[in-house]
Amino acid sequence: MAVGGTVERGDLIAGRYRLEAEIGTGGTGGGWRATEQGSNVTVELRRAHLPQAASAERDRARERLHAEAGLASLLDHPNIAAVHGLVEHDGEPWLVTRYVAAPNLTELTAGPLPPHRAAGIGAQAAGALAFAHSPALRIVHRAVAPRTILVGGGDRVTLTGFGSGERAPADLQAYAAPEVANGLEPGPQADVFSLGAALYEAVEGRPPWGDGDPDQVRTAAKRGIVEPPRRAGALGPVLARMLESRPRERPTAAEAAQLLAEVARTSPADARGGGAGGRRWLWVAVAAVVVVVAAGLVVWPRLGPATVGASGPPPTLGDPATAEPCALLNPEPLERFGKTILETDGGGFERCDVYLESGPDRAVARLQLAPASEVPPEGVPEERDGLVIVRGAPVNGQCVRTLRLSDGNDVRITGQLLVGAAPDPCAVADVATDTALAVLVRGPVPRRSAPFDARSLAVVDACALLDPAAVAKVPGLETVSPDPGFAGWDCDWENVATGASIVIDYDRDEGLSPDAGNRMELAGRDAATRPDEDRAGCDVTILHRPYTEPGGKPRVELLLVKVDHPAPIPDPCAQAVAVAEVAVNRLPAAP
């Protein structure tokens, strides 16, 4: 054993493991390949660095290490390096794991990976994280990075670094989620971000926060600004979701695994963005469109209508509360896809749907109005009739088209398959987009035929339903200001750094659906609660009032209150109900 606490090849650790060679994998420091004496089994050892000198902090860190190593030993998964436990040597704990003779993601190739290959590797790593994050285990990795992702023959992935009990070291800040960079404890969504960051580097050749001065990297991570990838092709939209600065907007590890697996199944040409299929997938930042980031959202600014030579005034929405969304969605052009059914009162007040039926196949064309900042579109922008249209790639049986208006509003049109394999959702979205565009270029959007009922949620400002004292019921939101949504019909209070948030939204349906959760009465109204274990939160749905839509169909208006916490609490729904009760007591009297 060398002096000063260092170790060398040949040293015997804990009287049991002979160090053979230093290796570069691991989450918290240099690892060693070692041989267990007697059994001759090859393992990996990593020293977990505790705070210097004897202290209560050092004791707590040691206890945390033992507890986490014990949990990590339960990780029996084909894509996770098995954790054997902790051993003590000269007062320092060493983590013992299965040794995997494979290069890490950084060492895999001399240059960027093809997107479909990176997606296949990422899908396996995400599946491993999903297993660790499961309700039965709830283990957070904390240090996902290219060096903890080992890739063997046939691109078989092994995720190492579990059980360290520590946050990622300074040299892994380039892959840290914004909330972690701002000093918060990493949760499962931080692991998803770090995996996205590792895949970003795999296809782009550099990590999302850069690889230069550590202070600049740390500042970029805290701000949460990611430059869109240029080589990611079909992988780009998935990376955009995984690299969201707001934890609750990221997919879970299980969802990320599914999205990545879908990209991995694309052909190499399509995944790179080559050929006709690839061009449909390509996520690009064209020269005329600059990507701006505000509050962690990627926003495509509108191109000035003067650039396309439009002769009339730029298309606008007018007063959001009185604009009629169904005036922009004409069922007749959609009849080529089957029988059309117009639904004026499905979902929020800013929405209109046309359902399509052809034999066993069912689809929907959906149009929604929204502020531009709330609908950051992914896709290829084009100019047409004084508007920018962003055409998104098909994902999970749906296609999105976004019309960017000059008054700060968007018209979002979605074609979505519901049952069967036809029609093409992108064709549905394109026909509906052409209809909306024709209305917009003719002049002001038509107004609603009648004002909203005085008892409707549509006349209630969602942000006014909670006062600061009610918002402060959720730790971390004590000083957060409300962020109003479209026409005042939704509002959110969010601490981007911690992930704590409250969201209030309005909905319309046929009643309280069975999946709304556990039924209850709240301030004299029918309600339901549904805990969200993945995001340490709870959804509360409250029936505000029944009414009859213009076509004679009975409907109800619903108040939705969603509360998310940065970490699990014993009863998240109790706190969500307390917040929701304040909102309910400020509603118009129920009929």
Residue pairs with C-beta under 8 A, 6 or more apart in sequence:
1 7
1 8
1 11
1 90
2 8
2 11
5 90
5 92
7 13
7 19
7 32
7 47
8 19
9 19
9 20
9 21
9 22
10 18
10 19
11 18
11 19
12 18
12 19
12 37
13 19
13 34
13 45
13 87
13 89
13 94
14 87
14 88
14 89
14 94
16 36
16 37
16 87
17 34
17 35
17 36
17 37
17 43
17 45
17 87
17 94
17 96
18 34
18 35
18 37
19 32
19 33
19 34
19 45
20 32
20 33
20 34
20 35
20 42
21 32
21 33
22 30
22 31
22 32
22 33
23 30
23 31
23 32
23 33
23 44
24 30
24 31
24 104
24 107
24 147
25 31
25 44
25 100
25 104
25 147
25 148
25 150
25 160
25 161
26 44
26 46
26 147
26 148
26 160
26 161
26 164
27 46
27 141
27 142
27 143
27 145
27 148
27 160
27 161
27 162
27 164
27 166
27 168
27 169
27 172
28 46
28 48
28 49
28 143
28 161
28 164
28 166
28 168
28 169
29 46
29 47
29 48
29 49
29 169
30 46
30 47
31 44
31 45
31 46
32 44
32 45
32 46
33 42
33 43
33 44
33 99
34 42
34 43
34 44
34 45
34 99
35 41
35 42
35 43
36 42
36 43
42 99
43 84
43 96
43 97
43 98
43 99
44 81
44 96
44 97
44 98
44 99
44 100
44 160
45 94
45 95
45 96
46 94
46 95
46 97
46 164
47 92
47 93
47 94
47 95
48 65
48 86
48 92
48 93
48 94
48 95
48 164
48 165
48 166
49 92
49 166
50 58
50 61
50 62
50 65
50 92
50 93
51 57
51 58
51 61
52 58
61 165
61 166
62 93
64 165
65 86
65 93
65 95
65 164
65 165
65 166
66 86
66 93
67 165
68 139
68 163
68 164
68 165
69 83
69 85
69 86
69 95
69 163
69 165
70 85
71 137
71 139
71 163
72 83
72 139
72 162
72 163
73 82
73 83
73 84
73 85
73 163
74 137
75 82
75 83
75 131
75 132
75 137
75 139
75 162
76 82
77 128
77 131
77 132
79 124
79 125
79 127
79 128
79 157
79 158
79 159
80 128
80 131
80 132
80 158
80 159
80 162
81 97
81 98
81 99
81 100
81 150
81 158
81 159
81 160
81 162
82 97
82 98
83 95
83 96
83 97
83 98
83 162
83 163
84 96
84 97
84 98
85 95
85 96
86 93
86 94
86 95
86 96
86 163
87 93
87 94
87 96
88 94
95 163
95 164
97 160
97 162
97 163
100 150
100 152
100 158
100 160
101 152
102 150
102 151
102 152
102 153
102 156
102 158
103 150
103 151
104 146
104 147
104 148
104 149
104 150
104 151
105 121
105 146
105 147
105 149
105 150
105 151
105 198
105 201
105 202
106 146
106 147
106 201
108 151
108 202
111 205
112 202
112 203
112 204
112 205
112 231
113 121
113 202
113 203
114 203
114 268
114 271
114 272
115 203
115 231
115 232
115 233
115 234
115 235
115 236
115 263
115 271
115 272
115 273
116 234
116 235
116 263
116 264
116 265
116 266
116 267
116 268
116 270
116 271
116 272
117 155
117 264
118 199
118 202
118 203
118 235
119 199
119 234
119 235
119 238
119 260
119 261
119 263
119 264
119 271
120 155
120 260
120 261
120 264
121 149
121 151
121 155
121 157
121 199
121 202
122 195
122 196
122 198
122 199
122 256
122 260
123 257
123 258
123 260
123 261
123 264
124 155
124 156
124 157
124 257
125 144
125 149
125 157
125 159
125 195
125 198
126 192
126 195
126 253
126 254
126 256
126 257
126 260
127 253
127 254
127 257
128 157
128 159
129 141
129 144
129 159
129 188
129 191
129 192
129 195
129 253
129 256
129 257
130 252
130 253
130 254
130 256
130 257
131 137
132 139
132 140
132 141
132 162
132 191
132 253
133 139
133 140
133 188
133 191
133 252
133 253
133 254
133 534
135 533
138 568
139 162
140 186
140 187
140 188
140 190
140 191
141 148
141 159
141 161
141 162
141 191
141 194
142 161
142 164
142 166
142 167
142 168
142 186
142 190
142 191
143 161
143 164
143 166
143 167
143 168
143 169
143 172
143 194
144 159
144 161
144 175
144 191
144 194
144 195
144 198
145 168
145 172
145 175
145 194
145 197
145 198
146 175
146 198
146 201
146 202
148 159
148 160
148 161
149 157
149 158
149 159
149 160
149 198
150 157
150 158
150 159
150 160
151 157
152 158
167 180
167 186
168 175
168 176
168 180
168 186
168 194
170 214
172 194
173 181
173 209
173 214
173 217
173 218
173 221
174 197
174 201
174 207
174 208
174 209
174 210
174 211
174 217
174 221
175 194
175 197
175 198
175 201
175 207
175 208
175 209
176 190
176 193
176 194
176 197
176 209
176 221
177 186
177 189
177 190
177 193
177 194
177 221
177 247
178 193
178 221
178 222
178 223
178 224
178 245
178 296
178 496
178 497
179 186
179 187
179 190
179 247
179 496
179 497
179 498
179 499
179 566
180 186
180 190
180 221
181 218
181 221
181 222
182 222
182 497
183 497
184 497
184 498
184 499
184 566
185 566
185 567
187 247
187 499
187 536
187 566
187 567
188 252
188 253
188 534
189 247
189 248
189 250
189 252
189 499
189 535
190 247
191 253
192 242
192 250
192 251
192 252
192 253
192 256
193 242
193 243
193 244
193 247
193 250
195 242
195 253
195 256
196 208
196 238
196 239
196 241
196 242
196 243
196 250
196 256
197 207
197 208
197 209
197 243
198 207
199 235
199 239
199 242
199 260
200 207
200 208
200 226
200 229
200 232
200 239
200 243
201 207
201 208
203 229
203 231
203 232
203 235
204 229
204 230
204 231
204 232
205 231
208 226
208 227
208 243
209 217
209 220
209 221
210 216
210 217
210 220
211 217
224 245
224 293
224 296
224 496
225 245
225 293
226 243
226 245
226 293
226 298
227 291
228 236
228 240
228 283
228 284
228 285
228 291
228 298
229 235
229 236
229 239
229 283
230 284
230 285
231 272
232 239
232 283
233 270
233 271
233 272
233 273
233 274
233 278
233 281
233 282
233 283
234 263
234 266
234 270
234 271
234 273
234 278
234 281
234 393
235 260
235 263
235 271
236 281
236 282
236 283
236 378
237 281
237 283
237 378
237 392
237 393
237 395
238 256
238 259
238 260
238 263
240 283
240 298
240 378
241 249
241 250
241 251
241 256
241 259
242 250
242 251
242 256
243 250
244 250
244 296
245 296
245 297
245 496
246 296
246 494
246 496
246 499
247 499
247 535
247 566
248 499
248 501
248 535
248 537
248 564
250 256
251 259
252 534
259 395
262 395
262 396
263 271
266 277
266 281
267 277
269 275
269 277
269 278
270 277
270 278
270 281
271 278
271 281
272 278
273 279
273 281
273 282
279 380
280 380
280 391
280 393
280 394
280 426
281 393
282 380
282 393
283 378
283 379
283 380
283 393
284 380
285 291
286 380
286 381
288 303
288 307
289 300
289 301
289 303
289 381
289 388
290 301
291 298
291 299
291 300
292 298
292 299
292 301
293 299
294 373
295 373
295 483
295 496
296 496
297 373
297 374
297 376
298 376
299 372
299 373
299 376
300 376
300 377
300 381
300 388
300 390
300 404
302 372
302 388
302 404
302 405
302 406
303 381
303 383
303 388
303 404
304 406
305 314
305 315
305 386
305 387
305 406
307 383
308 383
308 384
308 385
308 386
310 385
310 386
310 441
312 386
312 441
312 443
314 386
314 405
314 406
314 407
315 385
315 386
315 387
315 405
315 406
315 440
315 441
316 405
316 406
316 407
316 409
316 444
316 445
317 323
317 369
317 405
317 407
317 409
317 411
317 445
318 407
318 444
318 445
318 447
319 447
320 350
320 369
320 409
320 486
320 487
321 458
321 487
321 488
322 447
322 448
323 369
323 445
323 446
323 447
323 448
324 445
324 446
324 447
324 448
324 449
325 350
325 351
325 352
325 367
325 368
325 369
326 342
326 344
326 352
326 367
327 439
327 445
327 446
328 352
328 367
328 411
328 435
328 436
328 439
328 440
328 445
329 342
329 352
329 353
329 354
329 365
329 367
329 413
329 432
329 435
329 436
330 435
331 340
331 341
331 342
331 354
332 340
333 431
333 432
333 434
333 435
334 340
334 354
334 356
334 365
334 428
334 431
334 432
336 431
337 356
337 358
337 363
337 423
337 427
337 428
337 431
338 356
338 357
338 358
338 359
338 361
338 363
338 423
339 356
339 357
339 358
340 354
340 355
340 356
341 354
341 355
341 356
341 357
342 352
342 353
342 354
343 352
343 353
343 354
343 355
344 352
344 549
344 550
344 551
345 508
345 549
345 550
345 553
345 555
346 353
346 508
346 509
347 353
347 368
347 507
347 508
348 368
348 489
348 490
348 505
348 506
348 507
348 508
349 452
349 457
349 458
349 487
349 489
349 506
349 508
350 368
350 369
350 370
350 486
350 487
350 489
351 366
351 367
351 368
351 369
352 366
352 367
353 364
353 365
353 366
353 367
354 364
354 365
354 432
355 362
355 363
355 364
355 418
356 362
356 363
356 364
356 365
356 423
356 428
358 422
358 423
359 420
360 419
360 420
361 417
361 419
361 420
361 421
361 422
361 423
362 417
362 418
362 419
362 420
363 415
363 416
363 417
363 418
363 422
363 423
363 425
363 428
364 414
364 415
364 416
364 418
365 413
365 414
365 415
365 428
365 429
365 431
365 432
366 413
366 414
366 416
367 411
367 412
367 413
367 414
367 432
367 436
368 375
368 411
368 412
368 413
368 414
369 409
369 410
369 411
369 412
369 486
370 409
370 410
370 412
370 485
370 486
371 408
371 409
371 410
371 485
371 486
372 404
372 405
372 408
372 409
372 410
374 485
374 486
375 402
375 410
375 412
377 390
377 392
377 400
377 402
377 404
377 410
377 412
378 390
378 392
378 393
378 400
379 390
379 391
379 392
379 393
379 400
379 402
380 390
380 391
381 388
381 389
381 390
381 391
382 388
382 389
382 390
382 391
383 389
384 437
385 437
385 440
385 441
386 441
387 403
387 404
387 405
387 437
387 440
387 441
388 403
388 404
389 401
389 402
389 403
389 404
389 433
389 437
390 401
390 402
390 404
391 399
391 401
392 399
392 400
392 401
392 402
393 399
394 425
394 426
397 416
397 417
397 425
398 414
398 415
398 416
398 417
398 425
399 414
399 415
399 416
399 425
399 426
399 428
399 429
400 412
400 413
400 414
400 429
401 412
401 413
401 414
401 429
401 430
401 432
401 433
402 410
402 411
402 412
402 413
403 410
403 411
403 412
403 413
403 433
403 436
403 437
403 440
404 410
405 411
405 440
409 486
411 436
411 440
413 429
413 432
413 433
413 436
414 425
414 429
415 424
415 425
415 426
415 427
415 428
415 429
415 430
415 432
416 425
416 428
417 423
417 425
439 445
439 446
452 458
452 459
453 459
453 547
454 588
455 545
455 588
455 589
455 590
455 591
456 545
456 547
456 557
456 588
457 489
457 506
457 544
457 545
457 557
457 559
457 587
458 487
458 489
458 506
459 588
460 488
460 587
460 588
461 484
461 488
461 491
462 484
462 485
462 488
462 489
462 490
462 491
462 504
462 505
462 506
463 482
463 484
463 488
463 491
463 504
464 586
465 491
465 504
465 582
465 583
465 586
465 587
466 482
466 491
466 493
466 502
466 504
466 579
466 582
466 583
467 582
468 478
470 579
470 582
470 583
471 477
471 478
471 480
471 482
471 493
471 502
471 579
472 478
473 575
473 578
473 579
474 493
474 500
474 501
474 502
474 563
474 565
474 575
474 579
475 500
475 565
476 495
476 498
476 500
476 566
477 493
477 494
477 495
477 500
477 501
477 502
480 493
480 494
480 495
481 493
482 491
482 492
482 493
483 491
483 492
483 493
483 494
484 490
484 491
485 491
485 492
485 505
489 505
489 506
490 503
490 504
490 505
490 506
491 503
491 504
492 501
492 502
492 503
492 504
493 501
493 502
493 503
494 500
494 501
494 502
495 501
495 566
498 566
499 564
499 565
499 566
500 564
500 565
500 566
501 562
501 563
501 564
502 561
502 562
502 563
502 564
502 579
503 560
503 561
503 562
503 564
504 559
504 560
504 561
504 562
504 583
505 560
505 562
506 557
506 558
506 559
506 560
507 541
507 557
507 558
507 560
508 555
508 556
508 557
508 558
509 555
509 556
509 558
510 553
510 554
510 555
510 556
511 543
511 556
512 519
512 526
512 527
512 528
512 541
512 543
512 556
512 558
515 530
516 528
516 530
516 539
516 541
517 528
517 529
517 530
517 531
517 539
517 541
518 528
518 529
518 530
519 526
519 527
519 528
520 527
520 528
520 529
520 577
521 527
522 540
522 542
522 577
522 580
522 581
522 584
523 581
523 584
523 585
524 590
525 542
525 543
525 544
525 584
525 590
526 542
526 543
527 540
527 541
527 542
527 543
527 580
528 540
528 541
529 538
529 539
529 540
529 541
529 573
529 576
529 577
530 538
530 539
530 541
530 573
531 537
531 538
531 572
531 573
532 538
532 539
532 562
532 564
532 572
533 568
535 564
536 564
536 565
536 566
536 567
536 568
536 569
536 572
537 562
537 563
537 564
537 565
537 572
537 576
538 562
538 563
538 572
538 573
538 575
538 576
538 577
539 560
539 561
539 562
539 576
540 560
540 561
540 562
540 563
540 573
540 576
540 577
540 579
540 580
541 558
541 559
541 560
542 558
542 559
542 560
542 561
542 580
542 584
543 556
543 557
543 558
544 556
544 557
544 558
544 559
544 587
544 590
545 556
545 557
545 590
545 591
546 554
546 555
546 556
546 591
547 554
547 555
547 556
547 557
548 554
548 555
549 555
559 580
559 583
559 584
559 587
561 576
561 579
561 580
561 583
562 576
563 572
563 575
563 576
563 579
565 572
565 575
569 575
